[in-house]
Amino acid sequence: MTALSRRLPAARMLLAALWAGALWVLGYIAAPAVFGIVSGPLAGDIVGSFLRRLAWISIACALLMLVLVRFSPDLDPVRKRYLNRLVLAMLACALVMFVGLQPAMAALREAAGPAGVRASPLWTQFAVMHGVSQLFHLIEGVLAAVLVVKSR
């Protein structure tokens, strides 16, 4: 086994921890903190910016993890398939939020006008989409925990 192939398990673990940490810090520390300090549409703008960056982090981590798994000689085919499916499920969650829910929620916020979405008749629709987005974030976070445990 070459020196590089001996480092692949650690690289997988580091990447999984980075991805999971980004998900958990944004979802459970940064976003609630922003909404606790800043009120109204500005808080949504800030967190929306964080979420766009998180989506790109998720895409990059998924692609890197798929490459690391593909070229890891320490993994048997069954485990490679398991890790690939796990990474693809996490990527699917990220893409649903990034491509589907976030743009739709941003459009609703914009349509609501300067008073904000809470003061508009679009609030119920926005709240449902926000709940679905939180569910996808939770699922991605749980899958990330599994990825961290199974990456080594």
N, C-alpha and C positions, 0 to 999 in steps of 0.2 A: 504494500500500500504506500503510495507517495505521500509526501508531507502535505500536499494540498488536500488530498482525499481524507487525511486524518483530521483536517480542520473543518471539513464540511458539516459534521454534526454541530459543532460550536457555532458555525455561521448560521445554520438553520435556526438554532435556539436564539441567537442574538436577533436575527431578523423577526422571528415570531414575537419575541419580547418587545421589540421596537414597535411593531404593528399593534400588538395588544395594548401596549402602554399609551400609544397615541389615541386609540379608541377610548380607553378608559379615562384618561386625563381630560380629553375634550368633553366626553359625554357626561361624566360624573363629577368633574371639578370645575373646568373652565366655563362651560356653558351655564351651569347654575350660578356660578360666581358673577358672570356678566349680567345675568338677569336679576341678580340680587343687588347689584350696584347701579346699573344703568336701566332706565325705564323706557318704555315705549318702543317705537320702531327702530331706534338706534341700537338697542340690544339685539334685536333680530338681525339687523345688518351686520353687526360684529360677529355674532354666532354663525350667521350664514357664510361669512368670509372664512371663518375657521372650518366650517363643514366642507367648503369647496377645497380647501387645502388638504383636509383629511381624506377626501375622495382621491386626490392625486397621490397621496401617501399610500393609500390602500391599493391603488392600481399598481404603483411601483413595487410595493412589497409583494403583492401577488405574483407579479411577473418574475421578480427575483427569486421568490420561494419556489416557483415552478421550475426555474432553471436549476436551482440548488438540488431539488428533489430529483430531477431528471438525471443529473450527473453525479449522484451520490452512490458510490459502489457499496456502501455499508447498508443500504436499504434493499430488502427483498421486494419483488414485484408487488406483492399484496400490500405491503406497507407504503410503497410508492403510490399505488392507486388510492389508498386511503388518504394519504396526505394531499394528493392532487385534488381529490373530491372535496376535502375540507377547505383547501385554499380557494377552489372555484366557488364553493358555497359562500365563503366570505366575500369574494369578489362580486358575486351576484347581488348580495345584500348592499354592498357599496354602490354598485351601479344602479340598482333600483332607486336608492336615495338620491344619487348624484344626477342621473339622467331623467328620472321620473318625478319623484316627490319634491325635491328642492326647487326645480324650475316652476313647478305648478304652484307651490306655496309662495314663491317670490312673486308670481303673477297675481295671486290673490292679495298679497300685501300691497302691491302696487295699485291694484284696482280699488282697494279700500280707501285710498287717498291719505291725506296728511293726518287725519284723526286716528289712523291705525286700524288694524284688522279687528281688534276687539270691539270697536265701536261701530262696526259695519254689519250688514246682514250676511256677509261672507264668513263670519266668525265660526259658525258651526262646521262649514265645509273645511275651513282652515284647521280647526281643532281636530277633526277626524283625520285629516292628512298628517297632522303633526303627531297624533297618536300612532298612526301606522309607521311613520318614520322612526319614532322612538322604539317601536317593536322591532323593526329591522336593525336598528342600532344595538338593541339588547341581544338579538340573535347573533349578530356579528361579534359582539363582545364575548358571548358564551363560547362561540366557535373559536374565538381567539384564545380563550383559556385552554381549550382542548388542544389547539395547535401548539401552544407553548409546552404543554405536558408531553405531547406526542412527537415533537420535533427532534428531540435528541436521540 
